């Protein structure tokens, strides 16, 4: 039964942390660091790309608009605190994944410590202390340890963009922790204020926080006040503060449908409710037996069947059990209610058709299950924990470490997902994307084809298949697949982009430009299409347009190397030599092994009159690629300008030997021979140049001077 305590009925002295509790918290921290030790280099995956890599607002100046209104489809719309944390990460380390993983793990560690404190303080409440107070610290450590080390949480910790879940979970725990401390403290105002502030922060992290005020009320009735009336009389203003956080949530929920959440998105509420029953059953099973864990369950879940009805029946039974436990003031009633309450926003009747099942949604519910399991077991078999719980913790930590290994690369995580869900078209599609990025276009094509077999109207998969066919040089097939994608959905941006690539490779530059421009019109921030457009503009001689398109691509994605290269080439072609040299130098700092960029830098330096520097850069090009004919030829020209005729002769001769039909090589070698006084040989080079290009003015001029009377031939 609940021990009803009035406003002045709490003991004035709170139970302090013991050394054993502090040591336990330290042990928990160490265990988490070990369990996630192999997660630091996990790359950006799936939604991380749109949330971080392709999120232009992370690179814009910090304003209220960029904070509260990020670019569409980034996953952090309506979640300003989570967005702010990513903005800090980007400002501190750009796209280096280690910083993002450090923040995610820090949030998870803090959440585990908050849960430890919450359970410990809860078990010391007068309503529970007679049965559980003496062992509150060890029990809380077991609950927090089993919860924090469970491998299902890799979805919320290792997968960077799911920081929203972990951040919200931390705020949820602190909301309740502040409430418990406020109840026990002789000066409760600061603790209750912390509770309200944490609730507000949670609302700014993820929408599931909507249930936190309800959870506090249920907690109050179950363990503190005994009834809603008593709770309101004792802490009415506090509850008004908690309720006020819903105002912020209502404002943030504007445009939630942009993230594929809500009614009217093609999924009936009743069908989703039945699917939710199946999801709850799966979540509970994974809590006890965490296998198989799936990175993405996809949307190909099959028709509604017995599993959905059985799961829904089980969920209703749990709901009835929770109501019964709360009504009878049983300690187990609250954790059962907690599980259903924290699942309700995502696993009930509000459709999330693009992600109907996701393991990150167990972040909060698992805490209730862990508490129920540990407290019940310790009550029934008090001495069993001395061996069983450490063994369970080590086992869960090992499973978490093993699961993190599946995240080591995009190819690895999607291969694992396909193996566990071979019928998921989305998994095959994303495996294809990963294989393409890994430089395996033939394997990627097979994955995309399988995705299309499973889902023939999968426009994105058809577009992606067209893209890799282009990489394989099968341009007609590439065009066919891109056109198939556009018949399914004319607004498939990737299909327009990949179609542009195939047309460009077939020599249809005008068609390629039109395709890329359509892609950019459909998605103005599509940096890859802008960069491709810039390159085709270069090939078409539209240098001003090339520079403009590459700069647009860089505004959307400053780290896009191809756009940097195209911009530098465009500036060079326009004669803006100082800007071009600076652009090539910046590009080479990022990609020092790019031979053509270094050659172009040297050429621009030579044109700008920076001959000495040009010579050094040409020499570096030849160290990287000794058979770079143009570098030999241009270096010969630069050496001539520096008066180093003998060296120029060597490089000029090498260029001619490597590529006899290279006009510039013949001209430069001819000039070097003329400067060396070898007029007859110079004449032979200029005559060879005229055979390559009969209209070469330079060759004709040199020949005329060499053959003119007055001894010119001997100069």
Buried (B, 14 or more C-beta within 10 A) or exposed (E): EBBEBEEEEBEEEBBEEEEEBEEBBEBBBEBBEBBBEBBBEBBBBBBBBBBBBBBBBBBBEEEEEBBBBBBEBBBBBBBBBBBBBBBBBBEEEEBEBEBBBBBBBEBBBBBBBBBBBBBBBBBBBBBBBEEBBEBBBBBBBBBBBBBBBBBBBBBBBBBBBBBBBBBBBBBBBBBBBBBBBBBBBEEBEEBBBBBBBBBBBBBBBBBBBBBBBEBBBBBBBBBBBBEEEBBBEBBEEBBEBBEEBBEBBEEBBEEBEEBBBBEEEEBEEEBBBBBBBBBBBBBBEBBEEBEEBBBBBBBBBEEBEEBBEEBBEBBEEBBEBBBEBBEEBBBBBBBBBBBBBBBBBBBBBBBBBEBBBBBBBBBBBBBBBBBBBBBEBBBEEEEEBEEEBEEBBBEBBBBBBBBBEBBBBBBBBBBBBBEBBEEBBBBBBBBBBBBBEEEBBEBBBBBBBBBBEBBEEBBBBBBBBBBBBBBBEBBEBBBBBBBBBBEBBEEBBBBBBBBBBBBBBBEBBEBBBBBBBBBBEBBEBBBBBBBBBBBBBBEBEBBEBBBBBBBBBBBBBBEBBBBBBBBBBBBBBBEBBEBBBBBBBEBBEEEEEBBBBBBBBBBBBBBBEBBEBBBEBBBBBBEBEEEBBBBBBBBBBBBBBEEBBEBBBBBBBBBBEBBEEBBBBBBBBBBBBBBBEBBEBBBBBBEBBBEBBEEBEBBBEBBEEBEEEEEEBEE
